[in-house]
Amino acid sequence: MMIHEVAGTITLNKEFVDIGSLVRDVLRSAGRAHDDGIAVEEHMPKDTIHVHADRELLKELVEVLFDRTRKAEGASGTLRVEGSVKESGRKILISFNRTGNFSPALPSIEHFRTERIGVALQAHGAALSPHSHGYVLELPLAIVPILQARDMQEASPKRKILVVDDNVDGAVTLSVILKHMGHSVRITHDGSSALAVAPEFKPDVVLMDIGMPGMDGYETCERMRAQDWSSGVRIVALTGWGQEEDRRKAKRAGFDQHLVKPVDRQTLMDVLKTPAGQG
């Protein structure tokens, strides 16, 4: 679901990007790179929220805003990064704000428009404005292809679904379809993260890849089945591994069902309607 566009001299590879995951990745990388004693607080929505964007260019934009806010002359205390959804205008607002002792020496908004990120703002239909001691980045929420999902909205019960797949684009695409079927979705990209998220999220269904680096899907499923929250949860292998031995291993690990990618719409609907322990 990638679209190639040209903005000036920059070629854009637009896709559905989970903005919360992208911001958290930037903050983690920045935390490893800086040791300046400045505390960083992240308050992005927990739900998956998509924007239609060039992933690398958007990441660069977030990195620049974060870096400029962090390095403001005379600033100390805490840098707070917070996201909120403006449903009326279908926007996501991301604020980069400094608290504590502060000397207002942040670059002006006009300063950014002379740089590469000015192209990034224009290319994504984004807006940048001053906010207290920082900035607010405003991005339009993704307009996703919902026609295929629209006729499925009433066809299956609404579920809480955890998608576990190290293929970021595939996981995001699947989550877009599921969300527009009316389901609540979380995404993780490895087994350890899935085990951390699931007890809090309490999914009804887990759709999990098997061939992940580190902890594979078999081990992740086994560990899930050892926890109380997984009782009654339907765990489905959604994988490119389709040999008979793969299916036997999936059953032994505790998967309710083994599906081979790509999965058609009707099969997906049937999976979401079927109780755990069946299939």
C-alpha positions as CSV (number, residue, x, y, z in Angstrom):
1,M,0.0,0.0,0.0
2,M,2.8,2.3,-1.0
3,I,2.3,5.3,-3.2
4,H,5.2,7.1,-5.0
5,E,4.9,10.9,-5.3
6,V,7.3,13.7,-6.2
7,A,7.4,16.9,-4.2
8,G,9.9,19.2,-5.7
9,T,13.1,17.3,-5.9
10,I,12.1,14.7,-3.3
11,T,10.4,11.4,-4.2
12,L,7.9,10.3,-1.6
13,N,7.1,6.7,-0.8
14,K,3.8,7.1,1.0
15,E,2.3,4.4,3.1
16,F,0.1,3.9,6.2
17,V,2.4,4.8,9.2
18,D,1.5,4.2,12.8
19,I,2.5,7.6,14.1
20,G,2.6,6.5,17.8
21,S,5.1,3.8,17.0
22,L,7.2,6.2,14.9
23,V,7.4,8.8,17.7
24,R,8.3,6.3,20.3
25,D,11.1,4.9,18.1
26,V,12.5,8.4,17.7
27,L,12.4,9.0,21.4
28,R,14.1,5.7,22.2
29,S,16.9,6.5,19.7
30,A,17.3,10.0,21.0
31,G,17.5,8.7,24.6
32,R,20.4,6.4,23.7
33,A,22.2,9.3,21.8
34,H,21.8,12.0,24.5
35,D,23.0,12.2,28.1
36,D,22.2,15.8,28.9
37,G,20.1,15.2,32.0
38,I,16.9,16.3,30.4
39,A,13.9,14.1,31.2
40,V,11.7,13.1,28.4
41,E,8.0,12.2,28.8
42,E,6.0,10.5,26.1
43,H,2.2,10.6,26.1
44,M,1.1,9.3,22.7
45,P,-2.3,7.5,22.3
46,K,-2.0,3.8,22.9
47,D,-4.4,2.9,20.0
48,T,-2.9,2.5,16.6
49,I,-3.3,5.8,14.7
50,H,-2.4,6.0,11.0
51,V,-1.1,8.8,8.8
52,H,-0.4,8.5,5.1
53,A,3.2,9.5,4.9
54,D,6.7,8.9,3.7
55,R,8.0,7.0,6.8
56,E,11.6,8.2,6.6
57,L,10.8,11.8,5.8
58,L,8.2,12.0,8.6
59,K,10.7,10.4,11.0
60,E,13.2,13.1,10.0
61,L,10.6,15.8,10.7
62,V,9.9,14.4,14.2
63,E,13.6,14.0,14.9
64,V,14.3,17.7,14.0
65,L,11.4,19.1,16.1
66,F,12.4,16.9,19.1
67,D,16.1,17.8,18.7
68,R,15.5,21.6,18.4
69,T,13.2,21.6,21.4
70,R,15.6,19.6,23.4
71,K,18.6,21.9,22.6
72,A,16.8,25.2,23.3
73,E,19.3,27.6,24.8
74,G,18.9,27.9,28.6
75,A,16.2,25.3,28.8
76,S,16.2,22.6,31.5
77,G,13.7,20.4,33.2
78,T,11.4,18.1,31.1
79,L,10.6,17.7,27.4
80,R,7.1,16.5,27.0
81,V,5.9,14.9,23.8
82,E,2.1,14.4,23.7
83,G,-0.3,13.3,21.0
84,S,-4.0,13.9,20.8
85,V,-6.6,13.2,18.2
86,K,-8.8,16.0,16.9
87,E,-11.7,14.0,15.6
88,S,-13.7,17.0,14.2
89,G,-11.0,17.7,11.7
90,R,-9.5,14.2,11.5
91,K,-6.1,15.4,12.7
92,I,-3.4,14.2,15.1
93,L,-1.7,16.9,17.1
94,I,1.8,16.2,18.4
95,S,3.2,18.8,20.9
96,F,6.9,19.1,21.7
97,N,7.0,21.2,24.9
98,R,9.7,22.2,27.4
99,T,9.0,22.8,31.1
100,G,11.2,24.1,33.9
101,N,13.7,27.0,33.7
102,F,13.4,28.3,30.2
103,S,14.9,30.9,27.9
104,P,12.7,31.4,24.8
105,A,15.4,30.8,22.2
106,L,13.6,28.2,20.0
107,P,13.9,28.6,16.3
108,S,11.0,30.4,14.7
109,I,8.4,28.6,12.6
110,E,9.7,30.6,9.6
111,H,13.1,29.1,10.2
112,F,11.8,25.6,9.6
113,R,10.2,26.6,6.3
114,T,13.6,27.4,4.8
115,E,14.8,23.9,5.5
116,R,14.2,20.4,4.2
117,I,11.4,19.8,6.7
118,G,9.5,22.6,5.1
119,V,9.1,20.2,2.2
120,A,8.1,17.5,4.6
121,L,5.4,19.7,6.0
122,Q,4.0,20.6,2.6
123,A,4.2,17.0,1.3
124,H,2.2,15.7,4.1
125,G,-0.4,18.4,4.4
126,A,1.0,19.1,7.8
127,A,1.1,22.3,9.8
128,L,3.6,23.6,12.4
129,S,2.7,26.2,15.0
130,P,4.3,27.6,18.2
131,H,3.0,26.2,21.5
132,S,4.0,27.5,24.9
133,H,7.7,26.6,25.0
134,G,7.8,24.4,22.0
135,Y,5.9,23.4,18.9
136,V,2.7,21.6,17.7
137,L,2.8,19.4,14.7
138,E,-0.6,18.8,13.1
139,L,-1.0,15.9,10.6
140,P,-4.1,14.7,8.8
141,L,-5.2,11.2,9.8
142,A,-5.0,8.6,7.0
143,I,-7.9,8.2,4.7
144,V,-7.7,4.4,4.3
145,P,-9.2,2.1,1.7
146,I,-12.4,1.1,3.6
147,L,-14.5,-0.1,0.7
148,Q,-13.4,-3.6,1.1
149,A,-14.1,-3.6,4.8
150,R,-17.4,-1.7,4.8
151,D,-19.5,-4.7,3.9
152,M,-17.8,-6.7,6.7
153,Q,-18.6,-4.2,9.5
154,E,-21.8,-5.9,10.6
155,A,-20.7,-9.4,9.7
156,S,-18.5,-10.2,12.7
157,P,-18.5,-9.4,16.4
158,K,-16.3,-6.5,17.4
159,R,-13.1,-7.8,18.9
160,K,-9.9,-6.6,20.6
161,I,-7.2,-7.8,18.3
162,L,-3.4,-8.0,18.9
163,V,-1.4,-8.2,15.7
164,V,2.1,-9.5,16.1
165,D,4.4,-9.4,13.0
166,D,7.9,-8.1,12.4
167,N,6.8,-7.0,8.9
168,V,5.9,-3.4,9.8
169,D,4.1,-2.6,6.5
170,G,2.1,-5.9,6.6
171,A,1.1,-5.4,10.2
172,V,0.0,-1.8,9.6
173,T,-2.0,-2.7,6.5
174,L,-3.8,-5.5,8.4
175,S,-4.6,-3.3,11.3
176,V,-6.1,-0.6,9.0
177,I,-8.5,-3.2,7.6
178,L,-9.4,-4.6,11.0
179,K,-10.0,-1.1,12.5
180,H,-12.3,-0.2,9.7
181,M,-14.2,-3.4,10.3
182,G,-14.9,-1.9,13.8
183,H,-12.3,-3.8,15.8
184,S,-9.9,-2.3,18.4
185,V,-6.3,-3.1,17.3
186,R,-2.8,-3.1,18.8
187,I,0.4,-3.9,16.9
188,T,3.7,-5.3,18.2
189,H,6.6,-6.4,16.1
190,D,8.2,-9.1,18.2
191,G,7.3,-11.8,20.7
192,S,8.7,-10.0,23.8
193,S,6.6,-6.8,23.1
194,A,3.5,-9.0,22.5
195,L,3.9,-10.6,25.9
196,A,4.3,-7.2,27.5
197,V,1.3,-5.6,25.8
198,A,-1.2,-8.5,25.9
199,P,-1.9,-8.7,29.7
200,E,-2.9,-5.0,29.7
201,F,-4.7,-5.0,26.4
202,K,-6.5,-8.3,27.1
203,P,-7.1,-9.2,23.4
204,D,-10.0,-11.5,22.3
205,V,-7.9,-12.5,19.3
206,V,-4.1,-12.7,18.6
207,L,-3.0,-12.8,14.9
208,M,0.7,-13.8,15.0
209,D,3.4,-14.4,12.6
210,I,5.7,-17.3,13.3
211,G,9.0,-16.5,11.6
212,M,10.0,-13.5,13.8
213,P,13.6,-12.8,14.9
214,G,14.5,-13.6,18.4
215,M,11.5,-15.2,20.0
216,D,9.5,-16.9,17.2
217,G,5.7,-17.3,17.1
218,Y,5.8,-20.8,18.5
219,E,7.6,-19.8,21.7
220,T,5.6,-16.6,22.0
221,C,2.3,-18.6,21.8
222,E,3.5,-21.2,24.4
223,R,4.3,-18.4,26.8
224,M,1.0,-16.7,26.2
225,R,-0.8,-20.0,26.9
226,A,1.0,-20.2,30.2
227,Q,-0.6,-17.0,31.4
228,D,-4.1,-16.7,32.9
229,W,-5.2,-13.9,30.5
230,S,-5.0,-16.2,27.5
231,S,-7.9,-18.4,28.7
232,G,-10.6,-18.0,26.1
233,V,-8.4,-16.0,23.7
234,R,-8.2,-17.2,20.1
235,I,-4.5,-17.3,19.0
236,V,-4.1,-17.6,15.2
237,A,-0.9,-18.2,13.3
238,L,-0.8,-15.9,10.3
239,T,2.4,-16.9,8.5
240,G,4.1,-17.7,5.3
241,W,5.1,-21.1,6.7
242,G,2.6,-23.6,5.4
243,Q,4.1,-27.1,5.6
244,E,2.4,-29.9,7.5
245,E,5.1,-29.9,10.1
246,D,4.6,-26.1,10.6
247,R,0.9,-26.8,11.3
248,R,1.7,-29.6,13.8
249,K,4.2,-27.4,15.6
250,A,1.6,-24.5,15.7
251,K,-1.0,-26.8,17.3
252,R,1.5,-28.1,19.9
253,A,2.4,-24.5,20.7
254,G,-1.2,-23.7,21.5
255,F,-2.4,-21.9,18.3
256,D,-6.1,-22.4,17.6
257,Q,-5.6,-22.1,13.9
258,H,-2.9,-21.9,11.3
259,L,-3.4,-19.6,8.3
260,V,-1.0,-19.1,5.4
261,K,-0.5,-15.6,4.0
262,P,-2.1,-14.0,2.1
263,V,-5.5,-14.5,3.7
264,D,-8.7,-13.6,1.9
265,R,-11.4,-11.5,3.4
266,Q,-13.9,-14.3,4.0
267,T,-11.3,-16.4,5.9
268,L,-10.5,-13.4,8.1
269,M,-14.1,-12.8,8.9
270,D,-14.6,-16.5,9.8
271,V,-11.5,-16.4,12.1
272,L,-12.9,-13.4,14.0
273,K,-16.3,-15.0,14.4
274,T,-15.0,-18.4,15.7
275,P,-14.6,-19.0,19.4
276,A,-11.2,-20.1,20.9
277,G,-10.6,-23.8,20.8
278,Q,-12.4,-24.3,17.5
279,G,-11.1,-24.3,13.9
